[in-house]
Amino acid sequence: MNANISSRINLMRIVLISGIVFVHVPYDPATSPYVGTYGGIDWLRIFLGDSLFRVGVPCLSAISGYLLFRRGLENFDYGRTLKTKARTVLLPFLLWNLAFLALVFVAQSKDISSGYLPEVIGASPREWLSFAFALEDLPINLPLYFLRDLLLCIVLSPALAWLIKRYPAQTLAVLFAYAVLPVPNGIFLKKTILFGFSAGIYMSLHRIDVRSFDRFSWPIIIAFLSAAVLLSILLYQFGPNFPVWLEMLRSLIAISGIVGSWAVSALLVRTNIGAQLSRGSGLSFWIFCTHFPLLVLFWMIWNRSDIGYYPAFYCAVPLITIAFLAGAYALSARWLPALTAILTGSRTGSARDMRARTGAVRAGPSPQQRT
């Protein structure tokens, strides 16, 4: 673990999470990209939201697994890890999700937001448990299912590490089949999270030099982008009800994005904007936890306006959301540093680094309700 790898990990986080914003851009049946109303723009939406940026979840999982065991299995303290992750993952999940659930409850009790989000008024206790804690289904703040599954991976991490240390090929093969094949999810909401997390553990425990692939960056990037383009063409042709083989292909390409994204980071980190974006992870975590409620709010406002051209909403709102949240993070970190640290799981950096990161995002963020 050196400065280059650390910077590239932070860079991947902000770029991937900015891409995840595009994954969650809301739409209704009339504006679904699979209707084909807007031709090439609809294909672009599928390429970005259902193909290219689907790599975010397995990639972020791989980063978490890699960092968790970067000091080796012999130095892994399970009890201390659980205490740390309760503060850095569980607490932010509860704060952001429960706050949004309370807001949705108040809004729906006043007949606001009905039809935009699951109905919490009159929901069963079992449904409320999922809305609040993602016990069986997606939480009300939809993207936070990732934190829920990540916590499960952390709880299982000693067993995963033991298996990967002794039987790496067999363990990864089984987890790969679980992630790609049409088998039940079990306790996980997204199967690729478990494989990505385990792949990260493998790279740490077996001391894989992750920079050894850098000399192949361009061929890897071209191959991954070609696969993402091909997938988007197939999705556009067969969607929105995909055959089983296409769902498997989508999972396979999402997993391959672990290597593809790492290759991109090797080139991007050498640029000025890449260097600025790589300074810390507080902003990326802030955007991840807050973007979905803001996107839903913008969608509600849009539907009350007289503008009917959906591509204008799709192109503008993700960038506005990222810029707005970057500014909100900067103000929160300056005026309420203690609260900001809690809300970001102690991921806030120095004020200087924070200002550099938010300034970089305002200058040029990297670019959809379906994860």
C-alpha positions as CSV (number, residue, x, y, z in Angstrom):
1,M,0.0,0.0,0.0
2,N,1.7,3.2,-1.2
3,A,0.8,6.7,-2.1
4,N,0.0,5.8,-5.7
5,I,-2.4,3.0,-4.8
6,S,-4.1,5.1,-2.1
7,S,-4.6,8.0,-4.4
8,R,-6.0,5.7,-7.1
9,I,-8.4,4.1,-4.7
10,N,-9.8,7.5,-3.6
11,L,-10.0,8.5,-7.2
12,M,-11.9,5.4,-8.2
13,R,-14.4,6.0,-5.3
14,I,-15.3,9.5,-6.4
15,V,-15.5,8.6,-10.1
16,L,-17.5,5.4,-9.6
17,I,-19.9,7.1,-7.2
18,S,-20.4,10.0,-9.6
19,G,-21.3,7.3,-12.1
20,I,-23.7,5.7,-9.7
21,V,-25.6,9.0,-9.6
22,F,-26.4,8.4,-13.3
23,V,-27.6,4.9,-12.5
24,H,-30.3,6.3,-10.2
25,V,-31.7,9.1,-12.3
26,P,-35.5,8.6,-12.0
27,Y,-37.9,8.0,-14.9
28,D,-41.4,6.8,-15.4
29,P,-42.8,4.2,-17.8
30,A,-43.3,6.8,-20.5
31,T,-39.7,8.0,-20.3
32,S,-38.1,4.6,-20.0
33,P,-35.1,4.2,-22.2
34,Y,-36.5,0.9,-23.4
35,V,-39.5,2.7,-25.0
36,G,-37.1,4.2,-27.5
37,T,-38.7,7.6,-27.7
38,Y,-35.5,9.5,-27.9
39,G,-33.4,7.1,-30.1
40,G,-29.7,7.4,-29.6
41,I,-30.1,9.3,-26.3
42,D,-32.0,6.4,-24.9
43,W,-29.2,4.0,-25.9
44,L,-26.8,6.4,-24.2
45,R,-28.9,6.2,-21.0
46,I,-28.7,2.4,-21.1
47,F,-25.0,2.4,-21.8
48,L,-24.3,4.7,-18.8
49,G,-26.9,3.4,-16.4
50,D,-27.4,-0.3,-17.2
51,S,-23.9,-1.1,-18.5
52,L,-20.9,1.1,-17.9
53,F,-21.6,2.4,-14.4
54,R,-22.9,-0.9,-13.1
55,V,-19.3,-1.6,-12.4
56,G,-19.5,0.7,-9.4
57,V,-20.9,-1.8,-6.9
58,P,-18.4,-4.7,-7.4
59,C,-15.5,-2.2,-7.7
60,L,-16.3,-0.5,-4.5
61,S,-16.7,-3.9,-2.8
62,A,-13.3,-5.0,-4.1
63,I,-11.7,-1.8,-2.6
64,S,-13.3,-2.6,0.8
65,G,-12.0,-6.2,0.8
66,Y,-8.6,-5.1,-0.3
67,L,-8.2,-2.4,2.4
68,L,-9.6,-4.7,5.2
69,F,-6.8,-7.2,4.9
70,R,-4.0,-4.9,3.6
71,R,-1.9,-5.8,6.8
72,G,-2.4,-9.5,6.3
73,L,-4.5,-12.1,8.0
74,E,-2.2,-12.5,11.0
75,N,-2.7,-8.8,11.9
76,F,-6.5,-8.8,11.4
77,D,-8.4,-7.9,14.6
78,Y,-12.0,-9.0,14.1
79,G,-13.4,-7.4,17.3
80,R,-11.7,-4.1,16.5
81,T,-12.8,-4.3,12.9
82,L,-16.5,-4.7,14.0
83,K,-16.2,-1.7,16.3
84,T,-14.7,0.4,13.6
85,K,-17.1,-0.6,10.9
86,A,-20.0,0.1,13.3
87,R,-18.9,3.7,13.3
88,T,-17.8,4.0,9.7
89,V,-20.5,2.0,7.9
90,L,-23.4,1.0,10.2
91,L,-24.0,4.4,11.9
92,P,-24.0,6.4,8.6
93,F,-26.3,3.8,7.1
94,L,-28.8,4.2,10.0
95,L,-28.6,8.0,10.1
96,W,-29.1,8.6,6.4
97,N,-31.7,5.9,5.9
98,L,-33.8,6.5,8.9
99,A,-33.7,10.3,8.3
100,F,-35.0,9.8,4.8
101,L,-37.6,7.3,6.0
102,A,-38.9,9.9,8.5
103,L,-39.0,12.5,5.8
104,V,-40.9,10.2,3.4
105,F,-43.4,9.3,6.1
106,V,-44.1,13.0,6.9
107,A,-44.3,13.8,3.1
108,Q,-46.7,11.0,2.3
109,S,-48.9,11.8,5.4
110,K,-49.4,15.2,3.7
111,D,-50.1,13.5,0.3
112,I,-46.7,14.5,-1.0
113,S,-44.4,12.2,-2.9
114,S,-47.0,9.5,-3.5
115,G,-46.1,7.4,-6.5
116,Y,-42.4,8.5,-6.4
117,L,-41.3,6.2,-3.6
118,P,-42.7,3.0,-1.9
119,E,-45.7,3.7,0.2
120,V,-44.7,3.7,3.8
121,I,-48.1,4.9,5.1
122,G,-49.9,1.7,5.8
123,A,-46.9,-0.6,5.1
124,S,-46.7,-3.8,7.1
125,P,-44.2,-4.1,10.0
126,R,-42.2,-6.5,7.8
127,E,-42.0,-3.9,5.0
128,W,-41.0,-1.2,7.6
129,L,-38.1,-3.4,8.7
130,S,-36.9,-3.5,5.1
131,F,-37.5,0.2,4.6
132,A,-35.5,1.0,7.7
133,F,-32.9,-1.7,7.9
134,A,-32.9,-3.5,4.6
135,L,-33.5,-6.8,6.3
136,E,-35.1,-8.5,3.3
137,D,-35.4,-5.9,0.6
138,L,-34.1,-2.5,-0.5
139,P,-34.0,0.3,2.0
140,I,-36.0,3.5,1.5
141,N,-32.7,5.3,0.5
142,L,-32.2,2.7,-2.3
143,P,-28.4,3.0,-2.9
144,L,-27.6,2.2,0.8
145,Y,-28.3,-1.5,0.2
146,F,-24.6,-1.5,-0.7
147,L,-23.7,-0.6,2.9
148,R,-26.0,-3.3,4.2
149,D,-24.4,-6.0,2.0
150,L,-21.0,-4.6,2.8
151,L,-21.7,-5.1,6.5
152,L,-22.6,-8.7,5.9
153,C,-19.3,-9.2,4.0
154,I,-17.4,-7.7,7.0
155,V,-19.2,-10.0,9.4
156,L,-18.2,-13.0,7.2
157,S,-14.7,-11.7,6.6
158,P,-12.8,-14.1,8.8
159,A,-14.3,-17.1,7.1
160,L,-13.9,-15.6,3.7
161,A,-10.2,-14.7,4.4
162,W,-9.5,-18.2,5.7
163,L,-11.0,-19.9,2.7
164,I,-9.3,-17.5,0.2
165,K,-5.9,-17.9,2.0
166,R,-6.0,-21.7,1.7
167,Y,-8.2,-22.4,-1.3
168,P,-8.2,-19.2,-3.4
169,A,-9.0,-20.6,-6.8
170,Q,-11.8,-22.9,-5.5
171,T,-13.3,-20.2,-3.3
172,L,-13.3,-17.5,-6.0
173,A,-14.7,-19.9,-8.5
174,V,-17.7,-20.8,-6.3
175,L,-18.3,-17.1,-5.5
176,F,-18.0,-16.2,-9.2
177,A,-20.6,-18.8,-10.1
178,Y,-22.9,-17.5,-7.3
179,A,-22.6,-13.9,-8.6
180,V,-23.1,-14.8,-12.3
181,L,-25.4,-17.8,-12.4
182,P,-29.2,-17.5,-11.9
183,V,-29.2,-18.8,-8.3
184,P,-31.0,-17.4,-5.3
185,N,-29.4,-14.4,-3.6
186,G,-29.7,-15.8,-0.2
187,I,-28.9,-13.2,2.5
188,F,-27.4,-10.7,0.0
189,L,-29.3,-8.2,-2.0
190,K,-26.7,-7.9,-4.7
191,K,-24.6,-11.0,-5.3
192,T,-21.7,-9.2,-7.1
193,I,-20.9,-7.4,-3.8
194,L,-19.7,-10.7,-2.2
195,F,-17.5,-11.6,-5.1
196,G,-16.0,-8.2,-5.4
197,F,-15.3,-8.1,-1.7
198,S,-13.7,-11.5,-1.9
199,A,-11.6,-10.6,-4.9
200,G,-10.2,-7.6,-2.9
201,I,-9.3,-10.0,0.0
202,Y,-7.5,-12.2,-2.5
203,M,-5.4,-9.4,-3.8
204,S,-4.4,-8.4,-0.3
205,L,-3.7,-11.8,1.3
206,H,-1.8,-13.1,-1.7
207,R,0.2,-9.9,-2.1
208,I,-0.9,-9.3,-5.7
209,D,1.0,-6.3,-7.2
210,V,-2.1,-4.4,-8.5
211,R,0.2,-2.0,-10.4
212,S,1.6,-4.8,-12.5
213,F,-1.3,-4.5,-14.9
214,D,-0.6,-0.8,-15.5
215,R,1.4,-1.5,-18.7
216,F,-1.7,-3.1,-20.2
217,S,-4.0,-0.2,-19.2
218,W,-5.0,0.8,-22.7
219,P,-5.8,-2.7,-24.0
220,I,-7.8,-3.4,-20.8
221,I,-9.8,-0.1,-21.1
222,I,-10.5,-0.7,-24.8
223,A,-11.6,-4.3,-24.2
224,F,-13.9,-3.3,-21.2
225,L,-15.5,-0.4,-23.1
226,S,-16.1,-2.6,-26.1
227,A,-17.8,-5.1,-23.8
228,A,-19.9,-2.4,-22.2
229,V,-21.0,-1.1,-25.6
230,L,-21.9,-4.6,-26.8
231,L,-23.9,-5.2,-23.6
232,S,-25.8,-1.9,-24.0
233,I,-26.8,-2.8,-27.6
234,L,-28.1,-6.2,-26.4
235,L,-29.9,-4.6,-23.4
236,Y,-31.5,-2.0,-25.7
237,Q,-32.7,-4.7,-28.1
238,F,-34.1,-7.2,-25.5
239,G,-35.1,-4.9,-22.6
240,P,-36.6,-4.2,-20.3
241,N,-37.4,-7.9,-19.6
242,F,-34.0,-9.5,-20.1
243,P,-33.5,-13.2,-20.8
244,V,-31.5,-15.2,-18.3
245,W,-28.3,-15.3,-20.4
246,L,-28.3,-11.5,-20.8
247,E,-28.7,-11.0,-17.0
248,M,-25.7,-13.3,-16.6
249,L,-23.7,-11.4,-19.2
250,R,-24.5,-8.1,-17.4
251,S,-23.2,-9.5,-14.1
252,L,-20.1,-10.8,-15.8
253,I,-19.3,-7.4,-17.4
254,A,-20.0,-5.7,-14.1
255,I,-17.4,-7.9,-12.4
256,S,-14.9,-7.3,-15.2
257,G,-15.2,-3.6,-14.4
258,I,-13.0,-4.2,-11.4
259,V,-10.0,-4.6,-13.7
260,G,-11.3,-2.0,-16.2
261,S,-11.8,0.7,-13.6
262,W,-8.4,0.1,-12.1
263,A,-6.8,0.5,-15.5
264,V,-8.7,3.8,-16.0
265,S,-7.4,5.0,-12.6
266,A,-3.8,4.4,-13.8
267,L,-4.2,7.0,-16.5
268,L,-6.6,9.4,-14.8
269,V,-4.5,9.8,-11.6
270,R,-1.7,11.3,-13.7
271,T,-4.0,14.3,-14.7
272,N,-4.5,17.4,-12.7
273,I,-8.2,16.8,-12.1
274,G,-7.4,13.1,-11.2
275,A,-4.8,14.2,-8.6
276,Q,-7.3,16.7,-7.0
277,L,-10.1,14.2,-6.9
278,S,-7.9,11.6,-5.3
279,R,-7.5,13.5,-2.0
280,G,-9.7,11.8,0.5
281,S,-13.0,10.0,0.5
282,G,-15.4,12.1,2.6
283,L,-16.9,13.8,-0.4
284,S,-17.5,10.6,-2.3
285,F,-19.2,8.9,0.7
286,W,-21.3,12.1,1.2
287,I,-22.5,12.0,-2.4
288,F,-23.2,8.3,-2.2
289,C,-25.5,8.6,0.8
290,T,-27.3,11.7,-0.3
291,H,-27.8,11.7,-4.0
292,F,-30.9,9.5,-4.2
293,P,-33.2,11.7,-2.1
294,L,-32.0,14.7,-4.0
295,L,-32.7,13.1,-7.4
296,V,-36.2,12.1,-6.3
297,L,-36.8,15.7,-5.2
298,F,-35.6,17.1,-8.5
299,W,-37.9,14.5,-10.3
300,M,-40.9,15.7,-8.3
301,I,-40.1,19.3,-9.2
302,W,-39.6,18.4,-12.9
303,N,-43.0,16.7,-13.1
304,R,-44.6,19.9,-11.8
305,S,-42.9,22.0,-14.5
306,D,-44.0,22.5,-18.1
307,I,-40.8,21.1,-19.5
308,G,-41.6,17.8,-21.2
309,Y,-38.3,17.0,-22.9
310,Y,-36.9,14.2,-20.6
311,P,-33.3,14.2,-22.0
312,A,-32.9,17.7,-20.7
313,F,-33.7,16.4,-17.2
314,Y,-31.4,13.4,-17.6
315,C,-28.4,15.4,-18.8
316,A,-28.7,18.3,-16.4
317,V,-29.9,16.8,-13.1
318,P,-27.0,14.4,-12.3
319,L,-24.4,17.2,-12.8
320,I,-26.5,19.6,-10.8
321,T,-26.8,17.0,-8.0
322,I,-23.1,16.4,-7.8
323,A,-22.3,20.1,-7.8
324,F,-24.9,20.9,-5.2
325,L,-23.8,18.0,-2.9
326,A,-20.1,19.0,-3.3
327,G,-21.0,22.5,-2.2
328,A,-23.2,21.2,0.7
329,Y,-20.3,19.0,1.8
330,A,-17.9,21.9,1.8
331,L,-20.2,24.1,3.9
332,S,-21.0,21.2,6.3
333,A,-17.3,20.3,6.7
334,R,-16.5,24.0,7.5
335,W,-19.4,24.8,9.8
336,L,-20.3,21.5,11.3
337,P,-17.1,19.4,11.2
338,A,-18.0,17.0,14.0
339,L,-21.4,16.2,12.5
340,T,-19.9,15.9,9.1
341,A,-17.4,13.4,10.4
342,I,-20.2,11.3,11.9
343,L,-22.3,11.4,8.7
344,T,-19.4,10.4,6.6
345,G,-18.1,7.6,8.9
346,S,-15.0,9.6,9.9
347,R,-13.9,10.0,6.3
348,T,-13.4,13.7,6.3
349,G,-9.9,14.9,5.6
350,S,-8.2,18.2,6.1
351,A,-10.0,21.4,5.2
352,R,-7.4,22.1,2.5
353,D,-8.0,18.7,0.9
354,M,-11.7,19.1,1.2
355,R,-11.6,22.5,-0.6
356,A,-9.4,21.0,-3.3
357,R,-11.7,18.1,-3.9
358,T,-14.9,20.1,-4.0
359,G,-13.3,22.7,-6.2
360,A,-12.3,19.9,-8.6
361,V,-15.7,18.4,-8.7
362,R,-17.3,21.8,-9.4
363,A,-14.9,22.3,-12.3
364,G,-15.6,19.0,-13.9
365,P,-17.5,16.1,-12.3
366,S,-17.1,12.7,-13.9
367,P,-20.1,11.3,-15.2
368,Q,-28.6,6.4,-13.4
369,Q,-33.6,4.1,-9.7
370,R,-32.2,0.8,-10.9
371,T,-29.5,-1.0,-9.0
